[in-house]
């Protein structure tokens, strides 16, 4: 593959983290694979010191397979770590805090807890699933944007009700020693 100037800049970047942001089909995977190879072959970087994070599991697996294939390495000899944000962060939680899959709340349990909260509060709604999804979308927005709860205004229910739901959900997770995917990030 022939790389353009921006791609070559990414490939040759050596020191510190690097972010590749580009649209679909623009050669991101090829660029990152080439950069990883360059770090190992041209700069002598130990593959176990390289971390490649992607948004999708498919992209992580594709890059891992390309590195193995292009460097004639078997699955056990390619020690570059590839993963999604969630996979990498969960690995950190496992190693540092001894978390396991049992510490992640399932979607089923998460939705059941929310349905119980909604019932207890006697909220009026047309579609329960739509309300539950909307509340979780707003909880996710708060967690991922790190918006202070007191500065967030819900479109799903009144502010006081939403804040109560948020706090109860958070307390439930803590009491059960659970995290959701947003907490993982």
Residue pairs with C-beta under 8 A, 6 or more apart in sequence:
1 27
1 30
3 11
3 27
3 30
3 31
3 34
7 27
7 30
7 31
7 34
10 18
10 20
10 31
10 32
10 35
11 31
11 34
11 35
11 38
12 35
12 38
13 35
14 39
14 43
18 35
20 28
20 31
20 32
22 28
29 59
29 62
29 63
29 66
30 66
32 52
32 63
33 63
33 66
33 67
33 70
36 50
36 52
36 63
36 67
36 80
37 67
37 70
37 71
39 45
39 50
40 47
40 50
40 71
40 80
41 71
46 79
47 78
47 79
47 80
48 79
48 80
48 81
50 80
50 81
51 80
51 81
51 88
52 60
52 63
52 80
52 81
52 82
52 83
53 60
53 83
53 84
53 85
53 88
54 60
54 63
54 82
54 83
54 84
55 84
55 85
56 84
57 84
57 87
60 82
60 83
60 84
60 87
61 82
63 82
64 78
64 80
64 82
67 73
67 78
67 80
67 82
68 74
68 75
68 77
68 78
71 78
81 88
83 91
85 185
86 181
86 184
86 185
89 184
89 185
90 99
90 104
90 184
93 99
93 103
93 179
93 184
94 100
99 179
103 177
103 178
103 179
104 178
104 179
104 180
104 181
104 184
105 113
105 173
105 176
105 178
105 179
105 180
110 136
110 180
111 132
113 169
113 172
114 132
114 135
114 136
114 165
114 169
115 128
115 132
117 165
117 168
117 169
118 125
118 128
118 131
118 132
118 135
118 165
121 161
121 164
121 165
123 131
123 157
123 161
125 131
131 156
131 157
134 155
134 156
135 154
135 156
135 157
135 162
135 165
138 152
138 154
138 155
138 156
138 162
139 166
139 169
139 182
140 182
141 147
141 152
142 149
142 152
142 166
143 182
143 183
143 185
144 182
144 185
149 163
149 166
149 167
150 163
152 159
152 162
153 159
154 161
154 162
156 162
157 165
172 178
173 179
173 180
173 183
